[in-house]
Amino acid sequence: MFNNSSKIMFLNILMMGTFISISANSWLGAWMGLEINLLAFIPLMSDNKLMSTEASLKYFLTQALASSVFLFAVILFLLNSMKSNSNYFMEMIIFSSLLLKSGSSPFHLWFPNVMEGLSWMNALILMTWQKIAPLMLISYIIFKPLIIMSIILSSMIGALGGLNQTSLRKLMSYSSINHLGWMLAAMYNNNLLWMTYFIFYSILTFAMIFMFNMFKISHINQLFSLFFHEKNMKFILFFNLLSLGGLPPFLGFLPKMLVIQSLTMNNQLFLLTFMVMMTLITLYFYMRLCYSAFMMNYYENNWLTYSMYKLSSMKTFLVYSFFSMFGLFIIISLYYLF
């Protein structure tokens, strides 16, 4: 078990590895940054618990396989740079290894299993920061046939995979896979658009995981009996969940609206229709969580007291929640004012 100073050191190395990858001038430099990032995240995942140790081993094996394939393809790409026919296959292999690193479908099977064994803070890092370097490298080498397939499969599996889940970690992981499909669709048309989507996604994910970590929630049935003395917090939590799903008029609808506009302008209507249909399925299982809580037709434990909660942490969560729920109105108002 590492102390706080060691964790801060590993976090600094992890961020340094990401910055090396996204600012590298060569594929070998990007590979080196990815390896530094991986080796710094493994100690953060392991905290002397069986589930986290198993998750860190799965993550290491998957990322090591992706890095090996990536390095192999880069070396072959450099050796056969004069042969145009081989470049096509090398680009496909590099692109596939980066999809594996990011957890995009069809290379997503490791992601929910690793998420299930992590603490909430490590899960937040895995869902947000650890996706920056692979997605940035994917934007450098967009392989059109494979990215379209990944967009369709990520949207579909992220929606259908969350239907029968009771674990909130797996629910968030399938939600992340669905959002990856939208990020790849944004990347397909505009590099700046996927970065905008990623920023909004990170803010909304942080708000949700901050709440789950503060109240130590891991399963769906814990949500219903959580807020006996404070109903407002319950509604704020579920409003954040609906915002993450992209339901208007919450802030989470804004990045989806920008992607929809981009796909419409580029006449990719079939892809747009399919993604919107899959997002409706995602909203269905979010609404299934929220419906019984909003209707208040469930049993509650009366031994939970408000004094158990940390007021300072709750104030921080309320700030993020306000931005999540009313950010769309704020942004629209600023747009018309300026």
Residue pairs with C-beta under 8 A, 6 or more apart in sequence:
1 47
1 48
2 10
2 43
2 44
6 43
7 44
10 40
10 41
10 43
10 44
11 40
11 44
13 36
13 39
13 40
14 36
14 37
14 40
14 41
14 44
14 125
14 129
15 129
16 36
16 40
17 33
17 34
17 35
17 36
17 37
17 38
17 39
17 40
17 133
18 33
18 37
18 129
18 132
18 133
19 33
20 29
20 30
20 32
20 33
20 36
21 29
21 30
21 33
21 34
21 37
21 133
21 136
21 137
22 30
22 33
22 132
22 133
22 136
22 137
24 30
24 32
24 33
27 70
27 74
27 77
27 78
27 94
28 71
28 74
30 133
30 137
31 67
31 70
31 71
31 74
33 133
34 67
34 70
34 101
34 133
34 134
35 67
37 130
37 133
38 60
38 63
38 64
38 67
41 59
41 125
41 126
41 130
42 56
42 59
42 60
44 122
44 125
45 52
45 55
45 56
45 59
45 118
45 122
46 52
46 53
46 56
47 119
51 116
51 117
52 117
52 118
52 119
52 122
53 117
54 117
55 113
55 114
55 115
55 116
55 117
55 118
56 117
58 110
58 113
58 114
58 117
59 110
59 114
59 126
62 100
62 110
62 114
63 101
65 100
66 97
66 98
66 100
66 101
67 97
67 101
69 93
69 96
69 97
69 100
70 94
70 97
70 98
70 101
72 93
73 90
73 93
73 94
73 97
74 90
74 94
76 86
76 90
76 93
77 87
77 90
77 91
77 94
80 86
80 87
80 90
81 87
91 141
91 143
92 143
92 146
94 141
95 138
95 141
95 142
95 143
95 146
95 147
96 107
96 146
98 134
98 137
98 138
98 141
99 107
99 134
99 138
99 146
99 150
100 107
101 133
101 134
102 131
102 134
102 135
102 138
102 180
103 110
103 111
103 131
103 176
103 177
103 180
104 150
104 154
104 177
104 180
104 181
104 184
105 150
105 153
105 154
105 156
105 157
105 158
105 177
105 180
105 181
106 149
106 150
106 153
106 157
108 154
108 157
108 177
111 173
111 176
111 177
112 161
112 169
112 170
112 173
112 174
114 126
115 123
115 126
115 127
115 169
115 170
115 172
115 173
116 167
116 169
116 170
116 173
118 126
118 169
119 213
120 209
120 212
120 213
121 209
121 213
123 169
123 172
123 209
124 205
124 206
124 209
127 172
127 173
127 176
127 205
127 209
128 201
128 202
128 205
128 206
131 180
131 198
132 198
135 183
135 187
135 194
135 198
138 147
138 184
138 187
139 187
139 191
139 194
142 187
142 188
144 188
147 184
147 187
147 188
148 188
148 271
150 181
150 184
151 181
151 184
151 185
151 188
151 271
151 275
152 181
152 271
152 274
153 181
154 177
154 178
154 180
154 181
154 184
155 178
155 181
155 182
155 274
155 275
155 278
155 279
156 274
156 278
157 174
157 177
157 178
158 174
158 175
158 176
158 177
158 178
158 179
158 180
158 181
158 278
158 282
159 174
159 178
159 278
159 279
159 281
159 282
160 278
160 281
161 174
161 177
162 170
162 171
162 174
162 175
162 178
162 282
162 285
163 281
163 284
163 285
165 171
165 174
165 220
165 285
166 219
166 220
166 221
167 218
167 219
167 220
168 212
168 217
168 218
168 219
168 220
168 223
169 218
171 220
171 285
172 205
172 208
172 209
175 244
175 245
175 282
176 205
178 278
178 279
178 282
179 197
179 201
181 275
181 278
182 197
182 255
182 256
182 259
182 275
182 279
183 194
183 197
183 198
183 201
184 194
185 259
185 263
185 271
185 275
186 193
186 194
186 196
186 197
186 255
186 258
186 259
186 262
187 193
187 194
189 262
189 263
189 266
189 268
190 262
193 258
193 259
193 262
196 255
196 258
197 255
197 258
197 259
200 251
200 252
200 254
200 255
201 255
203 251
203 320
203 323
203 324
204 240
204 243
204 244
204 251
204 252
204 324
205 244
206 320
207 240
207 317
207 320
207 321
207 323
207 324
208 240
208 241
208 244
210 313
210 316
210 317
210 320
211 217
211 237
211 240
211 317
212 218
214 309
214 310
214 313
214 314
214 317
215 226
215 309
217 223
217 226
220 289
223 237
223 289
223 293
224 292
224 293
224 298
224 299
224 300
225 298
225 299
225 300
225 301
225 304
226 234
226 304
227 233
227 234
227 237
227 304
228 300
228 301
228 302
228 304
229 304
229 305
229 306
230 306
230 309
233 314
234 293
235 294
236 317
236 318
236 321
236 325
238 289
238 290
238 293
238 294
239 250
239 321
239 324
239 325
240 320
240 321
240 324
240 325
241 286
241 289
241 290
242 250
242 252
242 283
242 286
242 287
242 290
243 250
243 251
243 252
243 253
243 324
243 325
244 252
244 286
245 252
245 279
245 282
245 283
245 286
246 252
246 253
246 255
246 256
246 279
246 282
246 283
247 253
247 283
247 286
248 257
248 328
249 328
249 329
250 324
250 325
250 327
250 328
251 323
251 324
251 325
251 326
251 327
251 328
251 331
252 324
253 328
254 327
254 328
254 331
256 279
260 272
260 276
263 269
263 271
263 272
263 275
264 272
292 298
323 330
